[in-house]
Amino acid sequence: MSQNLTGQLQEIHFSRPNEAAIITAGIFELNNGVYEGQAISRMKTKFGQLALK
């Protein structure tokens, strides 16, 4: 399932570098064996923090 999520994340393109960095970090985590739910949770937290700025 992580491979499917990784593929979907790779198709996302953001114009802002900080948003792209969150996605890149998520892909890196998935490729290095981090549980999918945990990687999603971390990305969600990072996007939430970014939205508050």
Residue frames relative to the residue before (quaternion, step in Angstrom):
aa qw qx qy qz dx dy dz
M 1.0000 0.0000 0.0000 0.0000 0.00 0.00 0.00
S 0.6159 0.5626 -0.3512 0.4251 3.62 1.02 -0.71
Q 0.6104 0.5517 -0.3558 0.4433 3.57 1.07 -0.70
N 0.6353 0.5226 -0.3206 0.4696 3.58 1.02 -0.80
L 0.6639 0.4903 -0.2972 0.4801 3.58 0.93 -0.90
T 0.6227 0.5375 -0.3375 0.4576 3.58 0.98 -0.82
G 0.6580 0.5096 -0.3045 0.4633 3.58 0.92 -0.87
Q 0.6557 0.5004 -0.3104 0.4725 3.56 0.97 -0.83
L 0.6608 0.5056 -0.3117 0.4589 3.59 0.94 -0.83
Q 0.6390 0.5375 -0.3241 0.4446 3.58 1.05 -0.74
E 0.6520 0.5187 -0.3123 0.4565 3.59 1.17 -0.47
I 0.5853 0.5751 -0.3715 0.4343 3.59 1.25 -0.28
H 0.0490 -0.7918 0.6088 0.0011 3.55 -0.90 0.96
F 0.1064 -0.7899 0.6035 0.0233 3.54 -0.75 1.12
S 0.4497 -0.6933 0.4934 0.2714 3.56 -1.06 0.69
R 0.6886 0.4461 -0.2783 0.4994 3.58 1.19 -0.43
P 0.5115 -0.6891 0.4239 0.2894 3.58 -0.78 1.03
N 0.6535 0.5204 -0.3360 0.4349 3.62 0.96 -0.73
E 0.6295 0.5041 -0.3361 0.4865 3.60 1.09 -0.58
A 0.6482 0.5134 -0.3103 0.4690 3.57 0.96 -0.88
A 0.6301 0.5466 -0.3335 0.4392 3.59 1.04 -0.74
I 0.6218 0.5325 -0.3388 0.4637 3.59 1.06 -0.70
I 0.6655 0.4885 -0.2957 0.4806 3.57 0.94 -0.88
T 0.6414 0.5226 -0.3203 0.4615 3.59 0.96 -0.85
A 0.6479 0.5082 -0.3138 0.4727 3.58 0.98 -0.81
G 0.6395 0.5274 -0.3183 0.4600 3.58 1.02 -0.78
I 0.6437 0.5061 -0.3101 0.4831 3.57 0.99 -0.85
F 0.6345 0.5339 -0.3237 0.4556 3.58 0.96 -0.88
E 0.6617 0.5070 -0.3065 0.4595 3.58 0.90 -0.92
L 0.6635 0.5052 -0.3061 0.4592 3.59 0.90 -0.90
N 0.6714 0.4943 -0.2929 0.4681 3.57 1.00 -0.81
N 0.7246 0.4064 -0.2324 0.5058 3.58 1.21 -0.43
G 0.6927 -0.5628 0.2540 0.3726 3.53 1.15 0.69
V 0.4107 0.6867 -0.5000 0.3313 3.59 1.19 0.25
Y 0.5562 -0.6182 0.4497 0.3260 3.55 -0.96 0.91
E 0.5897 -0.6308 0.3865 0.3241 3.58 -0.91 0.99
G 0.6677 0.5084 -0.3038 0.4510 3.59 0.87 -0.91
Q 0.6519 0.5092 -0.3075 0.4703 3.55 1.03 -0.79
A 0.6484 0.5116 -0.3194 0.4646 3.60 0.95 -0.83
I 0.6467 0.5090 -0.3147 0.4729 3.58 0.98 -0.83
S 0.6443 0.5304 -0.3159 0.4513 3.56 0.95 -0.88
R 0.6590 0.5037 -0.3071 0.4666 3.58 0.95 -0.84
M 0.6538 0.4967 -0.3204 0.4725 3.59 0.95 -0.83
K 0.6293 0.5373 -0.3278 0.4559 3.58 1.00 -0.83
T 0.6537 0.5107 -0.3055 0.4676 3.58 0.95 -0.88
K 0.6743 0.4964 -0.2953 0.4601 3.58 0.91 -0.93
F 0.6544 0.4890 -0.3212 0.4790 3.60 0.99 -0.76
G 0.6177 0.5422 -0.3337 0.4616 3.59 1.08 -0.69
Q 0.6604 0.4947 -0.3015 0.4777 3.56 0.96 -0.87
L 0.6362 0.5255 -0.3204 0.4652 3.56 1.03 -0.79
A 0.6536 0.5222 -0.3143 0.4488 3.57 0.96 -0.83
L 0.6608 0.5173 -0.3054 0.4500 3.58 1.08 -0.67
K 0.5985 0.5921 -0.3579 0.4038 3.61 1.18 -0.42
